Amino acid sequence: MTGERHRFKVGAFGCIVVNDGTFAYPHPAKNVFINFFVNAPEERLRQVLGRHNLDPDRWEQYVSPYPALVVDTGQRRVLVDTGAGGLAPTTGKLIPNLRAEGIAPEDIDTVVLTHGHPDHIGGNIDSEGRPAFPNARYVMWKDEWDFWTSEPSLEGLKVDEHGKEILIKVARNNLLPIQDQLDLIDRETEIVPGIRAVAAPGHTPGHMAIAVASGSENLLHISDTVLHPVHLEEPDWYSAVAYAPEEVVTTRRRILNRAAAEKSLVLASHFPFPGLGHVVKAGEAWRWQPIELTG
Ligand SMILES: [Zn+2]
């Protein structure tokens, strides 16, 4: 299901998952899941998708939400990721959705960017190319910033040249204008009290997760550590946009283990909105247990 905004609490912190819109991933060849699970053996892929009532021969699109997360700690108002901005006609709803929650862009004092992909940084700037969150410091992992603002090699990605050009162009357009408000981190540091950076490289060179803790409760925002619930069951299957596939898998196993052990509430960016649930250990792998939505 697709929603726009979802409020919840982590201890004393008020949180909102705010959707920037959705994007339908078209099928590259015969089905979109080839992109999500590029190294999956075909027979096994059929079995697993079948268990999820997905038909690899008929499934043509995967409609993903592009969520941002607002965390109001009482002292600080933090936004994690900025959506896709003008990437598609169906995206760019972050600011109106924030305003609908009574939040103006000026109210955000920290913007954390989990990584430099277009659907996570596309709303960094406004229509005039200025930082969309004028009073915020933008926080990013240093390796990630360095990668996208130098001459990034996307050779390993199973993406066509046009796709690679878009990745690089959107990153440059949305990163260079924020450099005067930038705060780069290179370790698992506390970003603001109660919110910590967690290294999660692989999907991109400096992809990070975010740990939010208040009182006895915690939330682990795992961003693109997994892209589809099937990645919990088949953690070795990686996507066409994986920058470093082996690292994707090791990072994924570490983060999923942590989420299951800590019984964290988990936010996975591209799972059905609002993308909140729990990671449950299942044999050698895991399974996804989405929260139940009421009302
Ligand atoms: Zn993404």
Boltz pocket constraint, residues with backbone or C-beta under 6 A from the ligand:
constraints:
  - pocket:
      binder: B
      contacts: [[A, 117], [A, 119], [A, 120], [A, 224], [A, 269], [A, 270]]
      max_distance: 6.0
